[in-house]
Amino acid sequence: MDKFVALATLVCVVEQNSFSRAAVQMGKTPSAVAKAIAALEEELGTRLFERTTRRMQLTEAGRLYTQAAREALGCLGDAGEEIQQMQHGLHGELRIAASLAFGPAFLAQACAEFCAAHPQLRLQVDLSDDDSFILESGHDLILHEGECNVPGLIVRPVGSNRIAMVASPAYLARNTLEINTATLHQHDWLIYQHPSLDRHYWGFWRAGELIRVAHPQPRLLSDNYDLLLANALAGLGLLIAPLWSVAPYLADGRLRQVMADYQLDPDAFGHLILAVYPSHRRATRKVHAFIDFITAYLRERGHAPEPTLVASGG
């Protein structure tokens, strides 16, 4: 039995949920696929699948062994790719997942520059605000806001996630009432809705004192941050926003920061933008190359991670 081929066959059968589809995928006959699985079962002395005329499913032993097979094949693949990259430079594919708002704010341009610097490397970039997708997606690298304490993941801070309150000049001209913690409820608000955020209170720090303010009634409530940002630029109301997302608009005057003498509590999103990757990719050159690149990219734009802050991780 070719153990490597047998393990690859097992993983393919599980992913295709079918012996026949796995045979087509691998360019083998169904009988060859069945023989490979039977050889593994004989070696282990246990069944990997429960098979009936209607369906098949992994046994408990099968689940454990398939997970180990995936990890072993992944490590071998990574090692082979790493050796090739030592000889020929970065190439292959790098799969990145990131928060949705990172795309237009900085990631699109950063990816363009990274690809230009590494012409043999392909990028797959998936954007989502679904934390379960972000942290369980199997990507090579994740750019993430918020705490990350998932076992088996390595966490590196790549940028700061400082928070600001902003509004357009048009809104400030229309509503001239002073903006402070006592008058927030008298202003129009664009509020981002996310399961990780406190839906009832905001926290404002000033001179070492934390002031908690109940959420005002929103003029516009959305789970899509880019929609809220567009409406802030259009003058609809006030927006609490990460500085990395509004820095260009503050620079060109389309937005202005208000209550700048207050420090807004970042809540569950934390003070940092984090790069997160599986521990078995600790030495992968393409992952570290992108982390170093995005850290430098954000630093050049004034969003370096603050040295006094420490990220948590597995």
PLY file of the C-alpha trace (Angstrom):
ply
format ascii 1.0
element vertex 314
property float x
property float y
property float z
element edge 313
property int vertex1
property int vertex2
end_header
0.00 0.00 0.00
1.25 3.48 -0.91
0.46 5.23 2.38
0.60 8.74 0.96
-1.84 7.84 -1.84
-4.11 6.02 0.60
-4.29 9.03 2.93
-4.99 11.36 0.00
-7.72 8.96 -1.15
-9.32 8.95 2.30
-9.42 12.74 2.44
-10.84 12.94 -1.09
-13.59 10.42 -0.29
-14.59 12.43 2.77
-14.57 15.73 0.91
-16.59 14.29 -1.99
-18.78 12.21 0.33
-18.65 9.48 -2.30
-16.29 6.72 -3.45
-17.32 7.18 -7.07
-16.94 10.97 -7.06
-13.56 10.61 -5.35
-12.50 8.17 -8.09
-13.42 10.72 -10.77
-11.66 13.50 -8.86
-8.46 11.46 -8.53
-8.56 9.86 -11.98
-8.87 6.36 -10.51
-11.35 3.51 -10.77
-13.93 3.12 -7.96
-12.42 -0.28 -7.15
-8.96 1.29 -6.67
-10.45 3.84 -4.27
-12.26 1.12 -2.34
-9.07 -0.98 -2.12
-7.09 1.97 -0.73
-9.68 2.54 2.01
-9.87 -1.18 2.75
-6.08 -1.32 3.12
-6.16 1.52 5.66
-8.95 -0.18 7.59
-7.02 -3.45 7.64
-3.87 -1.72 8.87
-5.78 0.10 11.63
-7.94 -2.88 12.53
-11.14 -0.83 12.48
-13.70 0.54 10.07
-13.35 4.13 8.89
-16.80 4.31 7.27
-20.24 2.99 8.02
-21.69 2.16 4.60
-25.28 1.30 3.71
-27.14 1.19 0.41
-28.35 4.76 0.98
-25.48 6.59 2.61
-22.04 6.43 4.14
-20.62 8.26 7.10
-17.37 8.33 9.03
-17.03 6.32 12.21
-15.49 8.01 15.24
-12.18 6.38 14.33
-12.67 7.61 10.78
-13.15 11.20 11.92
-10.01 11.11 14.04
-7.93 9.49 11.32
-9.20 11.81 8.57
-8.27 14.88 10.62
-4.79 13.46 11.20
-4.49 12.62 7.48
-5.43 16.19 6.51
-2.83 17.62 8.89
-0.11 15.22 7.71
-0.79 15.90 4.01
-0.94 19.63 4.71
2.42 19.57 6.50
4.05 17.61 3.69
2.60 19.95 1.10
3.76 23.00 3.04
7.25 21.55 3.45
7.55 20.82 -0.26
6.34 24.30 -1.16
8.68 25.85 1.40
11.69 24.07 -0.13
10.72 25.22 -3.61
10.31 28.80 -2.39
13.77 28.69 -0.81
15.11 27.91 -4.28
12.83 29.90 -6.57
11.17 32.65 -4.50
7.54 33.03 -3.44
5.04 31.24 -5.68
1.85 29.24 -5.51
-1.32 30.44 -3.81
-1.89 32.38 -0.58
-5.44 32.23 0.78
-6.42 35.21 2.92
-9.63 35.88 4.84
-10.39 39.31 6.28
-13.08 41.52 7.73
-15.32 42.99 5.03
-14.44 46.64 5.68
-10.69 45.97 5.28
-11.19 45.51 1.53
-11.95 49.06 0.35
-10.16 50.71 3.28
-6.67 49.32 2.64
-6.55 45.66 1.66
-7.40 46.10 -2.04
-4.47 48.46 -2.62
-2.17 46.46 -0.37
-2.90 43.26 -2.32
-2.21 45.02 -5.62
1.20 46.17 -4.37
2.00 42.78 -2.84
1.17 40.97 -6.10
3.33 43.41 -8.05
6.23 42.63 -5.72
5.70 38.84 -5.99
4.57 38.09 -9.57
4.70 34.29 -9.14
2.31 34.30 -6.16
-1.48 34.08 -6.54
-3.85 35.51 -3.93
-7.31 34.33 -2.94
-8.94 36.98 -0.73
-12.30 36.28 0.95
-14.02 39.08 2.87
-16.66 38.42 5.52
-17.89 39.81 8.85
-18.93 36.31 9.96
-16.47 35.49 12.75
-17.19 31.77 12.52
-16.23 31.86 8.84
-13.16 33.98 9.50
-11.80 31.75 12.27
-12.81 28.33 10.93
-12.33 28.77 7.20
-9.02 26.96 6.70
-7.31 29.93 5.06
-3.54 30.37 5.23
-3.88 33.75 6.90
-6.66 35.74 8.55
-6.75 39.50 9.15
-9.00 39.94 12.14
-10.37 42.57 14.52
-10.94 41.56 18.13
-9.63 39.05 20.59
-8.52 35.66 19.28
-7.95 32.87 21.79
-8.54 29.87 19.53
-6.12 27.01 20.35
-3.69 26.12 17.57
-3.58 29.62 16.10
-0.70 32.08 16.18
-1.55 35.78 16.53
0.58 38.73 15.42
-0.48 42.40 15.65
-0.08 44.16 12.30
-1.94 47.45 12.83
-3.77 49.64 15.29
-7.55 49.71 15.60
-8.02 53.13 17.21
-11.58 54.40 17.15
-12.86 57.89 16.29
-16.17 59.69 16.02
-16.59 61.40 12.65
-19.09 63.45 10.65
-19.13 65.29 7.35
-18.87 69.12 7.17
-22.40 69.12 5.70
-23.83 67.36 8.76
-21.94 69.61 11.19
-23.24 72.69 9.35
-26.81 71.37 9.49
-26.74 70.41 13.18
-24.66 72.97 15.05
-25.43 71.64 18.54
-22.18 70.99 20.44
-21.23 67.32 20.41
-20.39 65.90 23.85
-21.50 63.02 26.03
-24.52 64.98 27.23
-25.83 65.84 23.75
-25.22 62.63 21.81
-28.91 61.72 21.92
-29.78 64.95 20.12
-27.76 64.05 17.04
-28.41 61.75 14.09
-26.51 58.48 14.32
-25.26 55.84 11.94
-24.72 52.72 14.05
-22.92 49.52 13.13
-24.70 46.38 14.32
-22.46 43.40 15.08
-22.97 40.42 17.43
-19.64 41.09 19.18
-20.48 44.69 20.07
-22.38 45.97 23.09
-25.78 46.93 21.74
-26.68 49.15 24.70
-23.72 51.32 25.75
-20.63 53.10 24.45
-17.59 53.81 26.60
-15.66 57.10 26.46
-12.37 57.61 28.32
-11.25 61.08 29.38
-8.58 61.95 31.95
-8.60 58.35 33.16
-12.36 58.30 33.72
-14.71 55.98 31.86
-18.05 57.50 30.89
-20.74 55.08 29.74
-23.40 56.45 27.41
-26.53 54.60 26.35
-26.85 54.09 22.62
-28.92 56.83 20.99
-31.75 55.92 18.64
-30.07 55.38 15.25
-31.09 57.26 12.16
-29.57 54.38 10.22
-28.70 50.95 11.66
-26.85 48.39 9.53
-24.62 45.33 9.73
-22.73 46.63 6.67
-20.05 49.13 7.66
-19.38 50.38 4.12
-23.03 51.38 3.76
-22.77 53.42 6.98
-19.52 55.05 5.87
-21.09 56.09 2.56
-23.96 57.72 4.43
-21.57 59.50 6.79
-19.82 60.96 3.74
-23.24 61.96 2.40
-23.95 63.95 5.57
-26.63 61.78 7.14
-25.15 61.68 10.64
-22.39 60.82 13.09
-20.41 57.59 12.81
-18.09 55.77 15.21
-15.36 54.36 12.99
-11.89 52.80 13.04
-9.31 55.39 12.02
-7.87 53.08 9.34
-11.22 53.24 7.53
-11.67 57.04 7.57
-8.08 58.35 7.46
-8.23 59.34 3.73
-11.47 61.25 4.27
-10.12 63.05 7.32
-7.04 63.99 5.30
-9.02 65.47 2.38
-11.66 67.13 4.55
-14.65 65.03 3.54
-14.96 63.95 7.19
-14.01 65.63 10.44
-13.21 64.06 13.78
-15.34 65.22 16.70
-14.85 64.74 20.45
-11.17 64.17 19.69
-10.27 64.74 23.37
-12.16 61.55 24.27
-10.79 58.05 23.71
-13.50 55.68 22.55
-13.50 52.20 24.02
-12.95 49.77 21.13
-15.15 47.20 22.89
-14.91 43.64 21.57
-12.91 44.66 18.50
-9.88 45.55 20.60
-7.02 47.97 19.95
-5.32 45.91 17.25
-5.66 44.49 13.76
-4.38 40.92 14.05
-2.83 38.48 11.61
-3.92 34.98 12.61
-2.64 31.73 11.13
-2.46 28.04 12.07
0.51 27.03 14.21
1.63 24.43 11.63
2.30 27.32 9.21
4.77 28.95 11.60
7.62 28.75 9.07
5.72 29.35 5.80
7.54 32.05 3.89
4.56 33.36 1.95
2.53 33.87 5.14
5.34 35.74 6.89
6.05 37.74 3.74
2.47 39.02 3.65
2.40 39.74 7.39
5.61 41.76 7.15
4.26 43.57 4.08
0.87 44.50 5.58
2.52 45.61 8.84
4.82 47.96 6.93
1.93 49.10 4.70
-0.21 50.09 7.70
2.75 51.66 9.54
3.49 53.91 6.57
-0.10 55.16 6.77
0.00 55.90 10.48
-1.70 52.73 11.69
1.21 50.90 13.33
0.28 48.67 16.27
0.87 50.50 19.53
3.89 48.92 21.26
2.29 49.05 24.70
-0.60 46.82 23.62
-0.28 43.05 23.59
-2.37 40.69 21.47
-3.62 37.45 22.94
-3.52 34.18 21.07
-2.98 30.45 21.14
0 1
1 2
2 3
3 4
4 5
5 6
6 7
7 8
8 9
9 10
10 11
11 12
12 13
13 14
14 15
15 16
16 17
17 18
18 19
19 20
20 21
21 22
22 23
23 24
24 25
25 26
26 27
27 28
28 29
29 30
30 31
31 32
32 33
33 34
34 35
35 36
36 37
37 38
38 39
39 40
40 41
41 42
42 43
43 44
44 45
45 46
46 47
47 48
48 49
49 50
50 51
51 52
52 53
53 54
54 55
55 56
56 57
57 58
58 59
59 60
60 61
61 62
62 63
63 64
64 65
65 66
66 67
67 68
68 69
69 70
70 71
71 72
72 73
73 74
74 75
75 76
76 77
77 78
78 79
79 80
80 81
81 82
82 83
83 84
84 85
85 86
86 87
87 88
88 89
89 90
90 91
91 92
92 93
93 94
94 95
95 96
96 97
97 98
98 99
99 100
100 101
101 102
102 103
103 104
104 105
105 106
106 107
107 108
108 109
109 110
110 111
111 112
112 113
113 114
114 115
115 116
116 117
117 118
118 119
119 120
120 121
121 122
122 123
123 124
124 125
125 126
126 127
127 128
128 129
129 130
130 131
131 132
132 133
133 134
134 135
135 136
136 137
137 138
138 139
139 140
140 141
141 142
142 143
143 144
144 145
145 146
146 147
147 148
148 149
149 150
150 151
151 152
152 153
153 154
154 155
155 156
156 157
157 158
158 159
159 160
160 161
161 162
162 163
163 164
164 165
165 166
166 167
167 168
168 169
169 170
170 171
171 172
172 173
173 174
174 175
175 176
176 177
177 178
178 179
179 180
180 181
181 182
182 183
183 184
184 185
185 186
186 187
187 188
188 189
189 190
190 191
191 192
192 193
193 194
194 195
195 196
196 197
197 198
198 199
199 200
200 201
201 202
202 203
203 204
204 205
205 206
206 207
207 208
208 209
209 210
210 211
211 212
212 213
213 214
214 215
215 216
216 217
217 218
218 219
219 220
220 221
221 222
222 223
223 224
224 225
225 226
226 227
227 228
228 229
229 230
230 231
231 232
232 233
233 234
234 235
235 236
236 237
237 238
238 239
239 240
240 241
241 242
242 243
243 244
244 245
245 246
246 247
247 248
248 249
249 250
250 251
251 252
252 253
253 254
254 255
255 256
256 257
257 258
258 259
259 260
260 261
261 262
262 263
263 264
264 265
265 266
266 267
267 268
268 269
269 270
270 271
271 272
272 273
273 274
274 275
275 276
276 277
277 278
278 279
279 280
280 281
281 282
282 283
283 284
284 285
285 286
286 287
287 288
288 289
289 290
290 291
291 292
292 293
293 294
294 295
295 296
296 297
297 298
298 299
299 300
300 301
301 302
302 303
303 304
304 305
305 306
306 307
307 308
308 309
309 310
310 311
311 312
312 313
